[in-house]
Amino acid sequence: MKTEFEIIIVGAGLVGLTTALACAHSGAQVALLDRAEITGTTDGRASALSTTSLRLFENLGIDLSEKLQPIREMLVTEGTPDSPWRLRFEGDGDGGDLGALIENHALKSALAAKIEEIPEVRIFAPITVENFERIGESIRLRADGNDFTAKLLIAADGHNSLLRRKAGITVQRFDYDAESLVTTISHELPHDGLAWQRIIKGGALAILPLLDNRSQIVWSGPSTAIAAAVQLPEKDFLTLLSEKMGGYLGDMRLVAPRQSYPLRLQVADSFSNDRVALVGDAAHVIHPLAGQGLNLGLRDAAALADGVKTALSTGQDIGVISLLDYDLWRNADTRQFGLLTHLISEISGAKSGVFGHVRRLGMTLTNGSSILTSALAKRASGEGPELPALMQRY
Ligand SMILES: Cc1cc2nc3c(=O)[nH]c(=O)nc-3n(C[C@H](O)[C@H](O)[C@H](O)COP(=O)(O)OP(=O)(O)OC[C@H]3O[C@@H](n4cnc5c(N)ncnc54)[C@H](O)[C@@H]3O)c2cc1C
């Protein structure tokens, strides 16, 4: 069994899989390890992919066209969609600016299928990673009694990252005492590509368009309320949901189980150290309200691939050169989004008082300014002057 690689990636979630493809695209020999089967998933979530994330997949040769539901309009309101307290973004109709929704299981199977075609990536799963150590100019990783060696180790092992802890990288963490209930409904009326976020008592309800007249529900609120909503009999839950949605989408039924996710803000103090890089939730977890966590992780993957390409094309040490700008580049972007989503979640959660007034005033002013709405949409799309090569237009 081959155990010597240029890069070892631990964690084959959406970010780990994409990082493996991106690094292989830069020419590296990669080992991808996960404790679970690569194709298995119980994740019932869908993700809003930004335009730059969609471009990354296109540039990696992954065809998602049959799996994407374009977002044609985005609406944040207090009350029903015709409420005066609203923030509205209109897209170009094909997801070219507001992005698109994809179910996580569909994205994962597309990424896993692509990896199977690529000889530069070797998969080891299921396998349990135990530890790693730095030996001279290499990393030695121990998993299920086998030793793997590489120049660079990438931790894509999720929010509770073992590798992050073993690398001695600390995090800043804030628990919201809130959770998101996620499920999928099919419905009588068409959604017309509208992604609607309604601010409700103590949180928010997102109704996100999926293919085949279905929508993903992400209901975020206090942990006790969400736990109770998960336990409600299905009929009662649907009645409650329909009431919160003001009858929008007509009759509906649940087509997926209800799952809940605790919410936190967690950012690593450093995104890399001595031949180790963190990507995805191993580096950052943010409030899902703005649908940006995965998009940030995909930017980590593309940014690392840039560094890997530079190292390989100049014949320098991949474990050193790939990380030169990585921490600086990704840390700033992540902290901006972390702060922004934190502020939005705090302001959204406030029912009355100063924050309630600030929210309404902010929505009215922003909605009235095409410059502000297009600046916000541009920031959420990930576009900016320092876009990694794999996210640029060719
Ligand atoms: C309710 C909700 C809605 C969201 N919606 C959006 C959205 O619309 N848009 C968006 O951009 N983001 C969204 N996010 C965020 C997004 O889902 C996450 O950021 C993303 O899934 C993280 O992927 P990951 O690959 O980094 O981590 P994970 O999916 O956690 O993958 C980690 C992998 O590492 C493996 N692993 C862990 N430990 C080990 C070990 N010791 N050895 C081997 N393998 C190991 C695990 O088996 C797993 O496969 C949402 C999040 C929530 C909670």
The ligand as a Gaussian input file, in Angstrom:
#p B3LYP/6-31G(d) Opt

LIG

0 1
 C      -28.359000      24.480000       9.446000
 C      -27.161000      24.820000       8.602000
 C      -27.351000      25.315000       7.314000
 C      -26.247000      25.677000       6.536000
 N      -26.453000      26.209000       5.301000
 C      -25.386000      26.637000       4.568000
 C      -25.572000      27.278000       3.291000
 O      -26.683000      27.458000       2.800000
 N      -24.463000      27.700000       2.609000
 C      -23.206000      27.534000       3.116000
 O      -22.232000      27.977000       2.493000
 N      -23.002000      26.905000       4.317000
 C      -24.046000      26.459000       5.046000
 N      -23.845000      25.841000       6.251000
 C      -22.462000      25.532000       6.689000
 C      -21.935000      24.235000       6.039000
 O      -22.921000      23.224000       6.102000
 C      -20.646000      23.750000       6.698000
 O      -19.758000      24.841000       6.784000
 C      -19.984000      22.636000       5.859000
 O      -20.856000      21.547000       5.687000
 C      -18.690000      22.157000       6.533000
 O      -18.100000      21.140000       5.762000
 P      -16.702000      20.484000       6.208000
 O      -16.339000      19.565000       5.090000
 O      -15.740000      21.541000       6.605000
 O      -17.011000      19.687000       7.548000
 P      -17.843000      18.354000       7.815000
 O      -19.018000      18.258000       6.916000
 O      -18.096000      18.322000       9.277000
 O      -16.848000      17.159000       7.414000
 C      -15.838000      16.693000       8.262000
 C      -15.411000      15.297000       7.802000
 O      -14.294000      14.893000       8.589000
 C      -14.448000      13.551000       8.978000
 N      -13.681000      13.378000      10.233000
 C      -13.838000      14.033000      11.394000
 N      -12.926000      13.636000      12.299000
 C      -12.158000      12.690000      11.678000
 C      -11.045000      11.900000      12.087000
 N      -10.488000      12.010000      13.321000
 N      -10.522000      11.020000      11.203000
 C      -11.045000      10.918000       9.952000
 N      -12.092000      11.644000       9.507000
 C      -12.642000      12.531000      10.362000
 C      -15.958000      13.374000       9.165000
 O      -16.339000      12.011000       9.039000
 C      -16.491000      14.230000       8.007000
 O      -16.638000      13.481000       6.808000
 C      -24.931000      25.491000       7.051000
 C      -24.740000      24.971000       8.339000
 C      -25.844000      24.655000       9.123000
 C      -25.616000      24.126000      10.515000

